Amino acid sequence: MFEIKNKEFYMDGKPIKIYSGAMHYFRTVPEYWEDRLTKLKLAGFNTVETYTCWNLHEPKPGEFHFDGILDIERFVKTAQKVGLYCIVRPGPYICAEWDFGGLPAWLLKDKNMQIRCMHPDFLVCIERYYKELLGRLKPLLETNGGNIIMMQVENEYGSYGNDKDYLRFVENLTKDCGIDVPLFTSDGNWKNMLSGGSLPHIYKVLNFGSRAKTAFNCLKDFTNDGPNMCGEFWCGWFDHWRDSHHTRKPESVVKEVQEFLDCGASFNFYMFHGGTNFGFNAGANHNPGSAYEPTITSYDYCALLNEYGDYTPAYHAVRELLHKHQGLEMKELPPSPQLQSIGTVKLTESASLFENLDVIGEKHRVPVPESMEFFGQNFGMIYYETVISGHYDPIPLMIRNVHDFGFVYVDDKYKKFIDRTVYTKPGKFSLGSIFKKFTKSAQDTEVVMVGAVDGEKKIGLLVDTMGRVNYGENMIDRKGFSDIYIANQRQMGYDVWTLPLDNLEKLTYKPAEGFNKDKGAVFYKGTFKANSQADCFVRLDNFDKGYVWVNGFNLGRYWKVGPQKTLYLPGCLLKEENEIVVLETMGMKKPEITITDKHDLG
């Protein structure tokens, strides 16, 4: 039996330390779970920690998915098979650089919704999810013969709010669902965060990336019956587009681990294996005073195992330290993942997005622009079309709150690209001073000049999303745009096509054509052979910005601004004959991609 008492962890009456590594089942294909977990065990760790992703488990209210990459029960059982305890962090909010911090986008359909507090409608949704999720995890608890030894209440709540009634609600709901293993909260090592995010009677862990010997000092003003534990030891960091790839020297990581060992603390490596933000799942940051910053597809994180599960120098250094400290025998490691280079693949067919709006999209009519979430859409793109009718002098259109990239068309001609990562930069004004009086804020509005109108002029706006904000006060991040204004006049009447991009098999293709901005985004399709199921990487030097699917699996976003230059393609997705589809939104030199054995994160 696992217990927390007398400032120690105990298993069956004997004191133990928790040496844990984070690995999220939803960021690694299930075919590789056992390999990664085995490498965790053989590195000298005894526990795996994982978040859960509410947004994927319940993509629509009351519709639950727990199969394939979402089969958390299989993941936990696999961890037990290789000899690991498990810590589960069910949220409901997880941050994790994951879209909307793991909260489902459909919460935002309700314009009155308040999250992470005692808002009644939010609590009803949490309760439904927890009963489904925790009902599946209850048999896997250590108290029932399984390997789950602890579970978290919320997540870094002191970085967001201080509603203690809400924290107690999550605690009591967890217990009411039959969870009888120890519970804990986690917050940054600052007493302000602990004051907002903890409860007096619940065990507290701290999250930080350095100076363990002093970091735990902030706990001295708080009741804590358990031992010192770092719930997230940040051994690396995540990357934003236009950023540099974060790295950390192995000797720096080893130094920090030695501090944990010297002061007798337990820890959880965040991340041991980061994996990949497949599909549309990468989140974003948008903190006060800074720009909107979307996270890249890779979640390599400079973790001990890299994105595709290979050993890093830090892995071997930490492994040696942990084995020496615990007096463990060094056993033979599994081989590194096999890699293959397939070479150049020609994309021989193309399909215009605009020509397929009614094929893969659903059309709606609304009086004013509504967000993607209003229509029940979680991910993908959305297209708005409106007609200005009458007699207008030349005057700019003010397009407000584009989240996140807008492609503006006037009478079916490409006019302008709107980039949220640019217009949200502090001090950046996208309007000339002559037009400022017509705007609410220079940092949420872009101007498009369309000239005089004498009759009708059609305005189209295709919006591409780049991840909902997953941390901080700007988390209510609905996708689409809010308004078009002509001076003080609000433009009314829109046709809207929701484009979740989950039904590409319906596309109608023709021989590949070059990219024409007036015709908008284009799907390019090709085929290639694979002689093995070794891993590889898709390189898109001829393309600008978009998405890639292989055999129907969405590998994620690419963007030439970097740092990421390749998308990880797990070999288990490959067959003898394979189909690849690239959706390009901005420009293409020639319809060719390369599938290589070189992992390039910039």
C-alpha positions in Angstrom: 0.0 0.0 0.0 1.3 3.5 -1.0 1.1 6.1 1.7 2.3 9.7 2.5 3.2 10.2 6.1 5.9 11.5 8.4 7.5 13.5 5.6 8.1 10.3 3.6 6.5 8.2 0.8 5.9 4.6 1.9 5.2 1.5 -0.1 4.0 -1.5 2.0 5.5 0.1 5.1 8.9 0.8 3.6 10.2 4.3 2.7 10.7 5.0 -1.0 11.6 7.9 -3.3 9.7 8.6 -6.4 12.0 9.0 -9.5 9.4 9.7 -12.2 9.5 10.7 -15.8 6.7 12.4 -17.8 5.4 10.8 -21.0 2.0 11.6 -22.4 0.2 8.7 -24.1 -1.5 11.1 -26.5 1.8 12.4 -27.9 3.2 9.0 -28.7 1.6 6.4 -31.0 0.6 3.3 -28.9 2.8 1.0 -30.9 5.8 2.7 -29.2 4.5 3.0 -25.7 6.2 -0.2 -24.4 9.5 0.8 -26.0 9.5 4.3 -24.4 8.4 3.0 -21.0 11.0 0.3 -21.0 13.7 2.9 -21.6 12.3 4.9 -18.7 12.5 1.9 -16.4 16.1 1.0 -17.6 17.2 4.6 -17.0 16.7 4.1 -13.3 13.2 5.6 -12.8 10.4 3.8 -11.0 7.4 5.9 -12.0 5.8 7.4 -15.2 3.6 10.5 -15.0 1.0 11.5 -17.5 -1.7 14.1 -18.0 -5.0 13.3 -19.6 -6.5 15.2 -22.5 -10.1 16.1 -22.0 -10.5 17.7 -25.4 -9.7 14.5 -27.3 -11.4 12.2 -24.9 -14.7 14.1 -25.2 -14.7 15.9 -28.6 -18.4 16.5 -28.4 -20.4 16.8 -25.1 -21.2 13.3 -23.9 -19.2 11.6 -26.8 -16.2 9.8 -25.3 -13.2 8.3 -27.1 -10.7 6.0 -25.3 -9.3 3.9 -28.2 -6.0 4.0 -30.1 -3.7 6.8 -29.0 -6.3 7.7 -26.4 -6.4 4.3 -24.7 -5.1 5.5 -21.3 -6.0 2.2 -19.7 -3.7 0.3 -22.0 -1.0 2.9 -21.4 -1.2 2.5 -17.6 -1.3 -1.3 -17.8 1.8 -1.2 -20.1 3.6 0.8 -17.5 2.8 -1.8 -14.9 4.0 -4.5 -17.2 7.4 -3.0 -17.4 7.6 -2.4 -13.7 6.6 1.3 -13.3 4.3 3.0 -10.9 2.0 5.7 -12.4 1.0 9.2 -11.5 -2.0 10.6 -13.3 -2.8 14.3 -13.7 -6.4 14.4 -15.0 -6.7 18.2 -14.9 -9.4 19.0 -16.0 -6.9 21.7 -17.1 -3.4 20.5 -18.0 -1.6 23.4 -19.7 1.0 21.1 -21.4 1.4 23.4 -24.4 -1.7 21.6 -25.6 -4.6 23.3 -27.3 -6.7 25.2 -24.7 -4.7 23.5 -22.0 -6.7 20.3 -22.7 -10.1 21.9 -22.1 -12.5 21.0 -24.9 -13.2 23.8 -27.4 -17.0 23.2 -27.3 -16.9 24.9 -23.8 -16.5 28.1 -25.7 -19.7 27.8 -27.7 -21.4 29.3 -24.6 -20.4 33.0 -24.6 -21.1 33.2 -20.9 -18.8 30.3 -20.0 -16.3 30.8 -17.2 -13.6 28.2 -16.8 -11.6 26.9 -13.8 -14.0 28.2 -11.2 -17.3 27.5 -9.6 -19.3 28.4 -12.7 -22.2 25.9 -12.6 -22.2 25.0 -16.3 -18.4 24.3 -16.2 -18.8 22.1 -13.1 -21.5 20.0 -14.9 -19.1 19.4 -17.7 -16.2 18.4 -15.4 -18.4 16.0 -13.5 -19.5 14.2 -16.7 -15.9 13.8 -17.9 -14.5 12.7 -14.5 -17.1 10.1 -14.0 -16.2 8.6 -17.4 -12.5 8.9 -17.1 -12.0 8.1 -13.4 -14.4 5.2 -13.7 -11.9 3.7 -16.1 -8.9 4.4 -13.9 -10.4 3.2 -10.6 -9.5 -0.5 -11.3 -5.9 0.6 -12.1 -5.3 2.2 -8.7 -2.6 0.7 -6.4 -5.3 0.2 -3.8 -7.0 -2.2 -6.3 -3.9 -4.0 -7.4 -2.9 -1.6 -10.1 0.0 0.8 -10.3 -1.5 4.3 -10.1 -0.1 5.7 -6.8 -1.1 9.4 -6.9 -3.5 11.7 -8.7 -3.4 15.5 -9.0 -6.1 18.0 -8.2 -6.3 20.6 -11.0 -2.9 21.8 -12.3 -0.8 24.8 -11.4 -4.0 26.5 -10.3 -2.1 29.3 -8.5 -0.8 30.5 -11.8 -4.4 31.2 -12.8 -6.9 31.8 -9.9 -7.6 31.3 -6.2 -11.1 29.8 -6.1 -10.7 27.4 -3.2 -14.3 26.2 -3.5 -13.5 25.1 -7.0 -10.3 23.2 -5.9 -12.4 21.5 -3.1 -15.0 20.6 -5.8 -12.4 18.9 -7.9 -11.0 17.2 -4.9 -14.4 15.9 -3.7 -15.4 14.9 -7.2 -12.2 12.9 -7.5 -12.9 11.0 -4.3 -16.6 10.5 -5.2 -15.5 8.8 -8.3 -13.7 6.2 -6.1 -10.2 7.5 -6.2 -8.6 6.6 -2.9 -4.9 7.0 -3.6 -3.2 10.1 -2.3 -4.0 13.4 -4.0 -1.7 16.4 -4.5 -1.6 19.9 -6.0 1.3 21.3 -8.0 2.4 24.9 -8.3 5.5 27.0 -9.1 8.0 27.6 -6.3 6.6 30.9 -5.3 4.4 31.4 -2.2 2.0 33.6 -4.2 1.2 30.6 -6.5 1.0 28.2 -3.6 -1.4 30.5 -1.7 -3.8 30.5 -4.7 -3.3 27.0 -5.9 -3.1 24.7 -2.9 -5.4 23.4 -0.1 -4.1 23.1 3.5 -4.9 19.4 3.8 -3.6 18.2 0.4 0.0 17.2 -0.3 1.9 19.9 -2.3 4.6 19.5 -4.9 6.6 22.2 -6.7 7.4 22.8 -10.3 10.8 24.3 -11.3 13.9 23.7 -13.4 16.9 24.5 -11.1 18.3 25.0 -7.6 16.4 22.3 -5.8 18.1 22.9 -2.5 16.6 26.4 -2.2 13.4 26.0 -4.3 11.7 24.0 -1.5 12.1 26.8 1.0 8.9 28.4 -0.2 7.0 25.5 1.4 7.9 26.5 4.9 4.8 28.7 5.3 2.5 25.9 4.2 1.3 22.6 5.8 2.8 19.7 3.9 2.9 16.2 5.5 4.8 14.6 2.7 8.4 14.8 1.5 9.9 17.4 -0.8 9.0 16.6 -4.4 9.4 18.4 -7.7 6.3 17.6 -9.6 7.8 19.0 -12.8 11.6 19.3 -13.1 12.0 21.2 -16.4 14.9 19.4 -18.0 14.3 21.3 -21.2 11.7 23.6 -22.7 9.2 23.9 -25.5 9.5 25.8 -28.8 7.4 28.5 -30.5 7.3 29.2 -34.2 9.9 31.8 -35.1 11.8 30.8 -31.9 15.1 28.9 -31.6 15.0 25.2 -30.6 15.7 25.0 -26.9 18.6 22.8 -25.7 20.2 22.1 -22.4 23.6 20.7 -21.7 23.7 17.2 -20.1 26.0 18.3 -17.3 23.4 21.0 -16.3 20.7 18.3 -16.1 22.9 16.0 -14.1 23.9 18.8 -11.7 20.2 19.4 -10.9 19.5 15.7 -10.4 22.4 15.4 -8.1 20.9 18.3 -6.0 17.6 16.3 -5.7 19.5 13.2 -4.6 21.7 15.2 -2.1 18.6 16.7 -0.4 16.6 13.5 -0.4 13.9 14.9 -2.7 11.7 13.0 -5.1 11.2 14.3 -8.7 9.4 14.0 -11.9 11.3 14.8 -15.1 9.2 17.0 -17.4 9.7 15.6 -20.0 11.3 12.2 -20.0 9.9 11.7 -23.5 8.0 14.7 -25.1 6.7 13.2 -28.3 4.7 15.1 -30.9 1.8 17.5 -31.0 0.2 15.6 -33.8 -2.8 17.1 -35.7 -4.1 20.4 -34.6 -3.2 19.8 -30.9 -0.3 22.2 -30.3 -1.3 25.1 -28.0 0.0 28.7 -27.8 1.1 31.4 -25.4 -0.3 34.9 -25.2 0.8 36.6 -22.0 0.1 40.2 -21.1 2.6 42.5 -22.9 3.8 39.9 -25.3 2.8 38.6 -28.7 0.6 35.6 -29.5 3.1 32.7 -29.8 2.0 29.3 -31.2 3.8 26.2 -30.2 5.5 24.0 -32.9 4.4 20.5 -33.8 7.4 18.8 -32.2 7.3 18.4 -28.4 10.9 17.2 -28.3 11.4 19.4 -25.2 15.2 18.5 -25.0 13.9 15.5 -23.1 16.0 12.5 -22.1 14.5 10.6 -25.0 14.1 12.8 -28.1 11.0 13.2 -30.2 11.3 9.9 -32.0 12.4 7.9 -28.9 16.1 7.8 -29.3 18.6 8.2 -26.5 20.3 11.6 -25.8 23.6 12.2 -24.1 21.6 13.5 -21.1 19.7 10.1 -21.0 23.0 8.2 -20.5 24.4 10.7 -18.0 21.2 10.6 -15.8 21.0 6.9 -16.1 24.5 6.4 -14.8 23.8 8.8 -11.9 20.5 7.1 -10.9 22.0 3.6 -11.1 25.0 4.5 -9.0 22.8 6.3 -6.4 20.4 3.3 -6.1 23.0 0.6 -6.5 21.2 -0.8 -9.5 22.7 -3.2 -12.1 23.0 -1.6 -15.6 21.0 -3.8 -17.9 21.2 -3.8 -21.7 19.1 -1.1 -23.4 16.7 -1.6 -26.3 18.2 -0.6 -29.7 17.8 2.9 -31.0 14.8 3.4 -33.4 15.5 2.4 -37.0 15.4 5.3 -39.5 14.9 5.3 -43.2 15.3 7.7 -46.1 12.7 7.3 -48.8 13.8 10.3 -50.9 11.9 12.7 -53.1 8.1 12.3 -53.4 6.3 14.0 -56.2 2.8 15.3 -55.5 1.0 14.7 -58.7 -2.5 15.8 -57.9 -4.1 18.9 -56.4 -7.4 20.1 -55.1 -8.4 23.7 -54.5 -9.9 24.3 -51.0 -12.3 26.9 -52.4 -13.5 24.5 -55.1 -14.2 21.9 -52.5 -15.9 24.1 -49.8 -19.2 22.3 -50.2 -17.5 18.9 -50.4 -15.6 19.0 -47.1 -17.3 22.0 -45.4 -20.7 22.7 -44.0 -22.3 26.0 -44.9 -24.0 28.3 -42.4 -25.7 31.7 -42.6 -25.3 34.2 -39.7 -26.0 37.9 -39.3 -22.6 38.7 -37.7 -19.3 36.7 -37.7 -19.4 33.8 -35.2 -16.4 31.8 -33.9 -15.5 28.3 -34.9 -16.7 27.1 -31.5 -20.2 28.6 -32.1 -20.7 26.2 -34.9 -19.4 23.2 -32.8 -16.1 23.0 -34.7 -13.0 22.1 -32.6 -10.1 22.3 -35.1 -9.2 23.2 -38.7 -10.1 26.2 -40.8 -13.1 28.4 -41.3 -14.2 30.6 -44.3 -16.3 33.7 -44.1 -17.9 35.5 -47.1 -19.9 38.7 -47.1 -21.1 41.2 -49.7 -20.8 45.0 -49.3 -23.7 46.5 -51.2 -24.4 50.2 -52.0 -22.3 53.3 -52.8 -19.2 53.7 -50.6 -16.4 56.2 -51.0 -12.9 54.6 -50.8 -12.4 53.7 -47.1 -10.6 50.9 -45.3 -12.2 47.8 -43.9 -11.2 47.2 -40.3 -11.0 43.5 -39.7 -10.9 42.7 -36.0 -9.6 39.9 -33.9 -8.4 37.4 -36.5 -7.4 34.2 -34.6 -5.0 33.3 -36.0 -4.1 33.7 -39.7 -6.4 35.4 -42.1 -6.3 35.4 -45.9 -8.4 38.2 -47.3 -10.0 38.1 -50.8 -11.8 40.9 -52.5 -14.0 39.8 -55.5 -12.1 36.5 -55.5 -8.7 38.2 -55.7 -6.2 37.7 -52.9 -5.7 41.0 -51.1 -3.9 40.6 -47.8 -2.4 38.1 -45.2 -3.2 38.9 -41.5 -0.8 37.3 -39.0 -1.8 37.3 -35.4 1.8 36.7 -34.3 2.7 40.0 -35.8 -0.3 42.3 -35.0 -0.2 41.3 -31.3 3.4 42.4 -30.8 3.7 45.1 -28.2 4.0 48.5 -29.7 3.2 47.3 -33.2 0.5 49.4 -34.9 -0.9 48.1 -38.1 -3.1 51.1 -38.8 -2.1 54.5 -40.2 -2.9 57.3 -37.8 -5.6 58.6 -40.0 -7.7 55.5 -39.4 -7.1 55.0 -35.7 -10.2 56.8 -34.7 -12.3 54.0 -36.3 -10.7 51.2 -34.3 -11.2 49.9 -30.8 -7.6 48.8 -30.5 -4.6 49.0 -32.8 -3.5 45.6 -31.6 -6.5 43.6 -32.6 -7.4 45.3 -36.0 -6.0 45.1 -39.5 -6.8 47.4 -42.4 -7.7 46.3 -45.9 -8.1 48.9 -48.6 -10.8 47.9 -51.1 -11.5 51.2 -53.0 -14.9 52.6 -53.8 -18.0 50.4 -53.9 -20.7 51.1 -56.5 -23.0 48.1 -56.4 -21.6 45.1 -54.7 -18.2 43.9 -53.6 -17.5 40.4 -52.2 -15.2 40.0 -49.2 -13.8 36.6 -48.3 -11.8 35.7 -45.2 -10.2 32.3 -44.8 -9.0 31.8 -41.2 -6.4 29.2 -40.3 -5.9 28.3 -36.6 -2.6 27.8 -34.8 -3.6 26.6 -31.4 -5.7 28.0 -28.5 -3.8 29.7 -25.7 -3.0 27.1 -23.0 -1.8 29.3 -20.2 -2.6 32.5 -18.4 -5.3 35.1 -18.5 -5.9 35.0 -22.3 -7.1 31.4 -22.4 -10.6 32.3 -23.8 -9.3 32.1 -27.3 -12.1 31.6 -29.8 -11.1 31.0 -33.4 -12.2 32.9 -36.4 -12.7 36.7 -36.3 -15.1 39.1 -34.6 -16.0 41.9 -37.0 -15.5 43.9 -40.2 -16.1 47.6 -39.8 -16.4 50.3 -42.5 -15.6 53.3 -40.4 -18.1 53.1 -37.6 -20.5 50.8 -39.6 -20.6 47.1 -38.7 -20.7 44.9 -41.7 -23.6 42.4 -41.5 -24.6 39.2 -43.2 -22.2 36.3 -43.7 -22.0 32.9 -45.3 -19.7 30.6 -43.3 -18.1 27.3 -44.2 -16.8 25.3 -41.3 -13.8 23.2 -42.4 -12.6 20.7 -39.7 -10.4 18.9 -42.3 -11.3 15.5 -41.0 -12.9 14.2 -44.2 -10.3 14.7 -46.9 -11.2 11.5 -48.6 -14.1 13.4 -50.1 -11.8 15.8 -52.0 -11.9 15.9 -55.8 -8.4 16.0 -57.3 -7.0 16.9 -60.7 -3.4 17.0 -62.1 -1.2 19.1 -59.9 -1.1 22.8 -60.5 1.1 25.6 -59.3 0.0 27.7 -56.3 -2.1 30.7 -57.2 -2.9 33.0 -54.2 -6.2 34.1 -55.8 -7.4 30.5 -55.7 -6.5 30.1 -52.0 -5.2 27.1 -50.2 -4.5 23.9 -52.1 -4.3 20.2 -51.2 -1.4 18.3 -53.0 -1.5 14.6 -53.1 1.1 11.9 -54.0 2.0 8.3 -53.3 5.2 6.6 -52.3 6.5 3.1 -51.5 8.1 2.1 -48.2 10.2 -1.1 -47.8 10.0 -1.1 -44.0 8.3 0.5 -41.1 11.3 2.3 -39.9 10.7 5.9 -38.7 11.4 8.9 -41.0 10.8 12.7 -41.3 8.9 14.7 -43.9 10.8 17.7 -45.1 8.9 20.5 -46.9 11.6 22.9 -48.3 9.4 23.7 -51.3 6.4 24.7 -49.2 5.5 27.6 -46.9 2.9 26.9 -44.3 0.3 24.2 -43.8 -0.4 20.6 -42.7 0.6 17.0 -43.7 -1.4 13.8 -43.7 0.1 10.3 -44.3 -2.4 7.5 -44.8 -5.0 9.7 -43.3 -3.0 10.5 -40.1 -2.4 14.2 -39.5 1.3 14.7 -38.7 0.8 18.3 -37.7 1.6 21.8 -38.8 4.7 23.0 -40.8 5.9 26.6 -41.3 9.0 27.7 -43.1 9.8 30.3 -40.3 11.1 27.4 -38.2 12.7 26.4 -36.1 11.2 23.0 -37.0 12.2 21.9 -40.5 10.8 18.3 -40.5 7.7 16.5 -39.3 8.1 13.2 -37.5 6.5 10.2 -39.4 6.3 7.2 -37.1 7.2 4.1 -39.2 4.2 2.1 -37.8 1.9 4.3 -39.9 3.6 3.2 -43.1 2.4 0.5 -45.6 3.9 -0.8 -48.8 1.9 1.8 -50.7 1.3 5.1 -49.0 -0.6 8.3 -49.6 0.6 11.7 -48.6 -1.5 14.9 -48.6 -0.1 18.4 -48.1 -2.4 21.4 -47.5 -0.5 24.5 -48.4 -1.9 27.9 -47.5 0.6 30.5 -48.6 2.9 29.4 -51.4 4.7 26.5 -53.1 7.8 26.4 -55.4 7.2 22.9 -56.8 5.0 20.0 -55.7 7.8 17.8 -54.2 8.6 16.8 -50.6 11.4 14.8 -49.2 11.1 11.9 -46.8 14.4 11.6 -44.9 16.2 10.0 -42.0 17.4 13.3 -40.7 15.5 14.9 -37.7 15.8 18.7 -38.1 14.4 21.0 -35.3 16.5 24.0 -36.4 
